[in-house]
Amino acid sequence: MKKQDTLLTRILRLTVEIKALPIFGVYLLILLVFTFFAPSVFSRPLIYVSFLQTVPPQLVLALGLTLVITAGEIDLSFSAVVAFSGFLFSYIYKTFGQNEFIAWIALFIALGGGALVGYINGLLIVKLKIPSIMATLAAQFFWNGLTVLLCGGLSWNIKEIRGTFIHTLFTGRIFGLIPAQAVWSLGLAVLLWFILNRHKFGEAIMFIGDNPEVARVMGVPVDKTKIGLFTLHGLISGFAAVLLTLEMINFWSTQGSGFLLTVMAAVFMGGTSITGGEGVIFGTFFGAYIIGSLEAGVVATGIGNYWVRLTTGLVMAASMVINSVLKRGKSVFLKRMRKIFTAGN
């Protein structure tokens, strides 16, 4: 009996662990299709290095948003945080001395600025009972507008930071080839996976997303968790801003403005439930790389840039359909497995 229970537990855990497999399969299929139709581009490693360079900022944002949506909430202000935190980083670095020490100060201020935006969002949602979609939409306009006012609508070049330790650490090339930001984004994905699936904070997030009132009855600190969650997402968004600013060696006032839809698409494409209660971190991970590779793939095949959005919509719809079908199939499979083990007793 004990051995059977242990085996059943392992099977149930395995089904949880591999939730990202469907979207990973979709990603591999897309790469195979692009390789077949554009072998001169997708059979060379340079295109994949390019993806590892350009996708991480949006991937980092999507990973943080996955936690927010798992809690049954939404955050539309993260693209404004990318601009605001990018401004803070660039302003501090250029104004107070372009050296290594100031660069680190600028980094922490940029992260703190993002966390502050998230904390204010959390207070508006929890204390004033403003729906998250409205609170964060207002925050999106406010922090974008404030950033434009502070920088005067100008873009700032910080080319002096190239070659410094902080630049090499976050956006350098490992072994002269692999972009460091890709490793940072992978490390963040692993960390957030453990938080969501192995930590009481992640457990609280899923309880709240499933039913906040039941979670409150069960002793989950709903308000505290929500404030902490939005603060964490603001912090993560600030980190994405730093990665983007360091990679581009430049800040511009509309930085991050085009990320909203693509980041949300990566989250939902990865299998995270729009109603909350279930988040798939590594589904988001592969979803972000799908979104990031589609434009290059469509253009490389010779179809034309006009087909990018159409193709993205089709792939997104197909991914969600596959996730839905497999979830139903997995539910039936688990019921059958339980019956088999029960009958064996």
N, C-alpha and C positions, 0 to 999 in steps of 0.2 A: 504493500500500500504506500509506504513511504517512498520507495523508489519510483512508483508510478506517479505519485504527486510531484516528485522532483522532476521527472521527465516532462510532465505536463507543464509545470512551471517554466521549464527551459524553453519549451515550444512556444508558450504564450509570450515569453520575453523576446524570443527570436522574432516573432511577428511584429513586435513593437520596434525592435532595432532596425528592421529592414523596410520601414515605411518609405524611405527615400529611393528604394530600388526602382519603382516605376518611372520616376522622373529621370533617374540616371540612365535607364534604358532608352528613354526618349532622346536624351542628350547624345548618347552614342549613335542612335539611329540618324539623328540630324547630321552629326559629323561624318558618318558614312555616306550619306546622300551628297553632302557638299564635296567630300573627297572624290566621289564618283563623277560629279558634274564639273568640278573645278580642281582637278588633280594638281595643276601647276601651283595652286595656292595652298590647299589643305594637305598636301603631302609633304610640305616643308615645315620645319619647327618654328620658323619665324612668326607665323600667324598665331600660333599658340602662345608664344611669348608675348605677343601683342595683347591677347586676351587677358593674360595674367597681369598685364600692366594696366589695362583700362577698366576692367570689371571690378576690382576690389573696392573702390569707394562706394559704388552702388550696392555691392554685395554686403558690405558692412552695414549700410543703412537697412537693407532688407532683413538681415539677421536680427537687428534690434526691433524692427517692426513686427517680426514674427512673434516675439514675446508679447507685444502690445495687443495684437489681433487674437492671440491665444487667450488673452484675458477678456475677450469680448469687447475690446475698445478699439479705437483708431487714432492715429496721429498723422495729421496732414501738415505739420509744421517742420518736419525734418529737413526739407529742402531749404527752408529759410535759415535753419541752424547751420547748414553747410555754408551759406553766405556769411552769416554773422560770425561764426567761429573762425572762418577763413579770414575775415577782416581783422578780428582780434589778433590772430597769429601774425599776420602780415604787418599790422600797425605797430605792435609791440616790437617786432624784430627790426623794422626800419627806423623807428623813432628813438629807441633807447639803446642803440648800439648793435651793429651787425656782427655779433660774435656768438660763440658756442653757448655761453652762459645765458645770454638774452634769448637765444633760440629755445632753450629749455623752459625758461620762464614763459615765453610766448606759447609754448605747447600746453603748459598747465593752465594758463589763462584761457586758452581756446577751449580746452576740455571743460574747464569750470563754467565758461559762458554757455556751452551747450547744456551742461547739467542744470544751470540756473533756468534756462528756458523750459526744460523738461519739468523741473520742480514747480515752476509757476503754473504750467499746464496741469500738473497733478493737483495743485491746490484749487484751481478753478473748477476742476471736474469733481473733486471730492468734497470740498468745503462749500462751494456755491451750487453744487449739483447741476452744473452746465454739461450737457451731453458732449462727449469727447470730440465728436465731429465738428461741433460748433466752436468749442473752445480752441481747438488746434487750428481750425480754419482762420479764426480771428488772429491767432498767434502767427500764422503763416504770413498774413498781410502786414501785421505790426512789425515783426522782426525783419522782414524783407525791406519794408519802408524805412525802418531805423537804420539798417545797414547802408542803404543808398544815401540817406542823409549824412551819415557819419563819414562815408568815403567820398561824398560829393559826386557820386556816379562814376568815379574814375577806377581804372584798374591799376594795380601796383605790381611792378616786377621786383622779385626778390632773388635775382640770379646770384647774389653774393652768398646765398646759403648753400649753393651747389658745392659739393666736396666736403662739407662739414660732417661731423660724426652723426648728427641727428638726421641729416639728409640721407646719408649712407645707410643708417640703421633702419629707416622706415621705407625708403624708396630706392635703395641701392640695388645692385645686381649681385646675387649670390653666385659664386663661381663665374662671374662675368656674364651670366645669362638669365637666371631666374630672378624676376622682380621681387624685392623683399616684401612689398605690400601684399603679394599673393600669399606669402607665408603668414603674415600677420592676420589676414582675413581668415585663413584656414584655422589658425590657432584660436581666433575669436569664435569660429563656428564650433570647435571642439569644446571650448569653455562654456558657451551658451547651451550646448547640448547637455552637458553635465548639469548645469544649473536647472534646466527645464525638466530633465528626466531623473536626476539623482539628488536634488537639493530641495529642502522644504520650501524655499522661495518659489521654485518652479512648480512644485506641487500646489502651492497656494494660487499661483497664476492659473493653473488648469482648473482648479476648483471654482475660482471666481468666474472664469469663462464659461464653465458649464452651468452654474447657477449661483450668483453672488449671494442671494438670501440664504440658501442652504449652506454655503461656505461660511457665512457669518454665524449661523447657528452652530456649526461644527467647530467654532473657535478660531477660524481663519481671520487674521486682522486685515479685513478687506480694504479699509481706507488707507492704512499704512502701506499695504502692499501696492496699491495703485499709485500712490505718490512715489514710492521707491521705483516702481516700474517705469513711470514716465521720466523720472530723473535719470535712470539708467539709460533709457533710449536717447535722451538729450546728450548724455555723455558719449554714447556710441556715435551719435551723429556728429558731435564735435571731433571725434577721432577720424571719421570719414572725411571731414573738412580738411583736417591736417594732412591726411594722405593725399588728397586731391591737390591741395595747394603746393605741397612739396614736390609732387610729381610734375606739375605744370610749371613750377617755379614762378607762379603768378597768381594774383588774386583779382577777380573781377566781380562787379556788384551783382550780376545775375548768376553767380556761381551756384550750381545745384538746381536751378529752376526747371531743368528738363528731366529731373530724376523722379518726380512724383509717380507718374503712371508706370514707368518701367520697374521701379522698386516694388510697387504694389503688385504688379503682374508677376514678378519673381516669387513673391510670397504665396500668392494664390495658386500659381502654377505648380509650386512645390508640394501642395497638398494640405496646407494649413486651412483649417475650417474658418469660413467667414463669420460663422456664428459664435466662434470661440470654443474653448474647451479642449482643443487639439492643435498642437503646433508641430511642424516637421522642419527642424533646423536644417538638416542636410538636403531636404527637398528644396528649401529656399536656396541653399548653396548651389545646387545644380540648375535651379530655375534661373538664377542670376546669370550663370554662364551661358545658358540657352539664349536669354535675352541679349546678352552681350555679343554673342557670335552670329546672331541672325542677320544683322545688317551687312556685316562683312561677307557672310556666306551668300546671301541673296545677290549682292552686287558682283561677287566673284564668279557666280554662275552665269552672269551675263543677262539675267532677267531684267534688271534695272532697279534703281533705287525706289521707284514708285510702288514696288511690290512689297517693300519692307513691312509696313504696318499691316497689310493684308496677311502676309505670311505669319507675322507675330500673333495676330488674332487667331489664325487657324491653329497654330502650334499650341497656343495657350488653351484654346477650347479642347483640342485633342488631349492635352495633358490632363486637364480636369476631368474629362470623360473617363480616361484610363484610370485615374485615381479613384473616381467614384465607383467604377465597375469592380476594381480590385478590392476596394474596401468592403463592398457587399459580398464578394466572393470569399474574402478572408473571414468575414463574420460567419458565413455558412460553414467554412472549413473548421473554425474554432468550435462551433456547436457540434459538428460531427466528431471532432477529436474528443470533446468532453464525453459524448455518448459512448465512444469506444472505450475510454478509460473507465467510465462508470460501469459499463457492461463487464469489463474485465475484473471488476471487484466482486 
